[in-house]
Amino acid sequence: MKHSVSLRRRVAIWLLPSLLLLLLINAALSYLGALDAVNRAYDRSLTASIKSIAERVHSLEGNIAVDVPYSAFDAFEGGVQERIFYAVIGPDGALITGYEALTPPGGLIPDGPPRIIDGQFQNEDVRIGAMKKRLYDPALTGGDAATIIFAETTESRLALARVLFADSLQRQVLLVIFGTVILAFALTTAFKPLLKLRDAIRERDEADLTPIAHTDVPSEVRPLIDAINHHTDRLSTMMAARRRLLADAAHQIRTPLAVLSTQIEYGQRQSEPAEIQHTFKSLLGTIHSTRRMADQLLALSHAESLEQSPRDRTAVDMHQLAKEVCLEQAPLALQKRIELAFEGDGEAPVRGNAQMLRELISNLLDNAIRYSPPETQVVVATGCLNGVVALSVGDEGPGIPPAERDKVFQRFYRILGQGTAPGSGLGLAIVQEIVSSHGGQITLDQTSAAGGLTILVEFAQHRPGAPR
């Protein structure tokens, strides 16, 4: 089983490595910044030394004189005097004084500013600065500018840069630790409403499906609570329908069970084969009626669940579906000597559950045949007009009085005086649930002046590509 990871841990997993990475990047930038600051400070001394030497370089009648002042070395620590190098080179490239192998950087301009770069001298890393000074002596050959070079090793620079970096890194680490503590505190505080919500849901009664309150809940969690409330509302409606269905079924199932018990007791007392055969026939009829009621209860339960969860819906042609149901019910119509007619032309597409729509047509047609007298006609028609798909089933039976038309959709309701036809009073209740779950409407009307009943069901026409 896969263990779930808490939201706090996920936030920590994302933030802490990111903070460490940012710390490393900032540390590298801090070291480079410290080194740059140290170089700027030391380069001022290096520039001052170069200019101090340059002031003591003179030329007269082609002879260059250099007097290197001690002040050129005063800016540097006494302990590193042997690690300072200098050279003065004449216009012809000859070394006048200093270290012979010390070469200047390129790009120098006579009487221009000093140029300072990193380099190597005697296998050591050094910082080299140089400048050209014009001597204004026409007797000189190769030009009239002497080159002054000054270099120093970088140990003291690097040591100071490391000290500055360590101080900066220490402050950054403390800042990250302090930020982590604040983050942990903020996460704990932020998740307190969620923990309270969790405890409130855990302490609920198992039958409590009332909506969850939005009070003291972060706005980011409200969509989740709305979804949970929507789901629990559907569950509440479905459970209420189930309880109502079970209560109705428990009440209605007592009658056929009592009838079965009476018939069996009566059959046990009979000795004549004819009476026993008659008892078995009655038992079979009661069983068939009870089984039909059980099937209709299951269909009603399915229709109610479909209303709460409209899944498994596809494009269904009501014209073709009605034709198939008529062919299935034709033997029952012939048995009662009823003429079954079908009218309709072209497709009549709706979006819905094909099994439930078939149940709807089957119930309407079954009721029409059961309540129609022999030698009459039952007409089934489909059509599509102005975005509406219509299905009508008309018969020439006793019909339903206008005062009773709202009541016949109630479960187990049967009109007084029409109790000879077998049935449980669930057919139109099932039809109503299916029509409602598909967003349609149903209308009852008189077939003709002589009576009869026509039931008209209307659905929205399904157009391919339209939003569901």
Secondary structure, DSSP 8 states (H G I E B T S, - for coil): ------HHHHHHHHHHHHHHHHHHHHHHHHHHHHHHHHHHHHHHHHHHHHHHHHTTEEEETTEEEE---THHHHTS-GGGGGGEEEEEE-TTS-EEEE-TT----S---BT---EEEEEEETTEEEEEEEEEEE---TT-SS-SEEEEEEEEESHHHHHHHHHHHHHHHHHHHHHHHHHHHHHHHHHHHHTHHHHHHHHHHHTS-TT-------TT--TTTHHHHHHHHHHHHHHHHHHHHHHHHHHHHHHHHHHHHHHHHHHHHHHHT--SHHHHHHHHHHHHHHHHHHHHHHHHHHHHHHHHHHHHS--S-EEEEHHHHHHHHHHHHHHHHHHTT-EEEEE--S--EEEE-HHHHHHHHHHHHHHHHHTS-TT-EEEEEEEEETTEEEEEEEE-S----GGGTTGGGSTT---TT-TTS---S-HHHHHHHHHHHTT-EEEEE-SBTTB-EEEEEEEE---TTS--
